[in-house]
Amino acid sequence: MEPQQAGVAALAREIEEFMAAGGWDQPPQLFALVPTAALLDEQPELAGQLDRANPLTPVAQEALPDGDLADALARIAWPDLVIGCALAQEIIVLPPGSESELPDVAEADADSLRRAAADHPRRTEARLVAAVLREGEGACVMRLRGIGGEEPVDEIVESPDLAPNLLEALKATLLP
């Protein structure tokens, strides 16, 4: 793994752990990825909270507007200081082969598909974090919500291939 790729993957994990500390049922959260040194130059009062050894720091942004996430992302433009971004969102994951149990995609609207997935008996709730840099590196981390038992255990999956469309949408927000 290249150093930048390892760095963006570590940031995705850091953001997921931050979100996990807040529990489940959170709205989508957008983060700017900013060079730590530049952030400390602009806001020296953060010196006790940031680790200069980390080249990038995720900075939580204001809440995204309600409605379609793709529309919200399409309206975002970042200043030059921001060299990457990340999005954390809760999703529904269905088991392989369950597509045939959903309404026909050509005839169903997005809300109908979301409701059908949320009502599916074998669904799994998950939190997905996708992170990208202007140079194109991307990473995804997904926490599958543990079910059953007295102490449910969450499962963590990491792969840049988990959400290629979301990575592309995030990269588009970084274009000049």
C-alpha positions in Angstrom: 0.0 0.0 0.0 1.4 3.4 -1.0 2.0 5.9 1.9 -0.8 8.3 0.7 -3.2 5.3 0.4 -2.2 4.1 3.9 -2.7 7.7 5.2 -6.2 8.0 3.7 -7.2 4.6 5.0 -6.0 5.5 8.5 -8.1 8.7 8.3 -11.1 6.7 7.3 -10.6 4.4 10.3 -10.1 7.4 12.6 -13.4 9.0 11.3 -15.3 5.7 11.7 -14.0 5.4 15.3 -15.0 9.0 16.0 -18.5 8.3 14.7 -18.7 5.0 16.5 -18.1 6.8 19.8 -21.4 8.6 19.2 -23.3 5.4 18.7 -25.8 4.5 15.9 -28.6 6.4 14.3 -26.6 9.4 13.3 -27.1 11.6 10.2 -24.5 11.6 7.4 -21.4 13.6 8.4 -19.0 15.3 6.0 -15.4 16.0 6.9 -12.7 18.2 5.3 -9.2 16.7 5.3 -6.8 19.5 6.1 -3.0 19.5 6.5 -2.4 19.5 10.2 0.4 22.1 10.0 -1.7 24.5 8.1 -4.6 24.1 10.5 -2.3 24.8 13.4 -0.8 27.9 11.7 -4.4 29.3 11.3 -5.6 28.2 14.7 -2.6 27.8 17.1 -5.1 27.4 20.1 -5.7 23.8 18.7 -2.0 22.8 19.5 -3.0 20.7 22.5 -5.7 18.9 20.6 -3.9 18.0 17.4 -1.0 15.7 16.7 1.6 17.4 14.5 2.9 13.9 13.6 -0.4 13.3 11.6 0.0 15.0 8.2 -3.8 15.4 7.8 -6.6 16.2 10.3 -10.3 15.5 9.6 -12.5 18.5 10.4 -16.2 17.9 10.8 -18.4 20.2 8.7 -21.9 21.6 9.3 -24.8 19.2 9.0 -25.6 18.2 5.4 -29.1 19.4 4.2 -31.9 17.0 4.4 -32.8 15.3 1.1 -30.8 13.6 -1.6 -27.2 13.1 -0.6 -26.0 13.1 -4.2 -27.6 16.5 -4.7 -25.9 17.9 -1.6 -22.5 16.6 -2.6 -22.9 18.1 -6.1 -23.2 21.6 -4.6 -20.0 21.3 -2.5 -16.8 23.1 -3.4 -13.8 23.1 -1.2 -11.2 25.9 -0.6 -7.6 25.1 -1.7 -6.5 24.4 1.9 -8.8 21.3 1.9 -6.8 18.4 0.2 -9.4 15.7 0.8 -12.8 14.9 2.2 -14.7 12.1 3.8 -18.3 11.1 4.4 -19.7 8.9 7.1 -23.2 7.6 6.6 -25.3 4.8 7.9 -26.5 2.3 5.2 -28.4 -0.9 4.8 -26.5 -3.9 3.5 -28.3 -6.8 2.0 -27.0 -10.3 1.5 -25.9 -11.5 -1.9 -28.7 -12.6 -4.2 -31.4 -10.5 -2.4 -31.8 -8.1 -5.3 -34.5 -10.4 -6.7 -36.6 -9.8 -3.6 -36.6 -6.0 -4.1 -38.9 -4.0 -6.4 -37.8 -3.7 -10.0 -35.2 -0.9 -10.0 -36.5 0.5 -13.4 -40.0 1.0 -12.0 -39.3 1.8 -8.3 -38.2 5.2 -7.0 -35.3 5.6 -4.6 -37.6 5.9 -1.6 -39.3 2.7 -2.4 -36.0 0.8 -2.8 -34.8 2.3 0.6 -37.9 1.2 2.3 -37.8 -2.3 0.8 -34.1 -2.7 1.9 -34.9 -1.4 5.4 -37.7 -3.9 5.7 -35.7 -6.8 4.4 -35.6 -9.6 7.0 -31.9 -10.3 6.3 -30.6 -6.8 6.2 -27.6 -5.6 8.2 -27.2 -2.0 9.4 -23.8 -0.5 8.7 -21.8 2.7 8.9 -19.7 3.5 5.8 -16.9 6.0 5.7 -15.5 6.9 2.4 -12.4 9.2 2.2 -10.6 10.7 -0.8 -7.7 13.0 -1.5 -7.3 15.5 -4.4 -4.5 13.3 -5.8 -7.1 10.6 -6.2 -6.3 8.2 -3.4 -9.4 6.8 -1.8 -10.4 4.4 1.1 -13.5 3.0 2.6 -14.2 1.5 6.0 -17.5 -0.1 6.9 -18.7 -1.1 10.4 -21.4 -3.8 10.2 -23.6 -3.4 13.2 -23.5 -6.5 15.5 -26.8 -8.3 16.1 -28.0 -10.8 18.6 -26.5 -11.9 21.9 -26.0 -9.8 25.0 -22.8 -8.2 23.7 -23.2 -7.9 19.9 -19.9 -7.5 18.1 -19.5 -5.2 15.2 -17.5 -6.3 12.2 -15.1 -3.9 10.4 -14.5 -4.3 6.6 -11.9 -2.2 4.8 -11.6 -1.9 1.0 -11.5 1.0 -1.5 -13.9 -1.1 -3.6 -16.8 -0.9 -1.1 -18.3 2.3 -2.5 -16.7 3.3 -5.8 -19.6 5.6 -6.8 -19.4 7.4 -3.5 -15.6 7.8 -3.8 -16.2 9.3 -7.3 -18.8 11.7 -6.0 -16.5 12.9 -3.2 -13.6 13.3 -5.7 -15.9 15.5 -7.8 -16.3 17.9 -4.8 -12.6 18.5 -4.9 -12.4 19.4 -8.6 -11.4 23.1 -9.3 
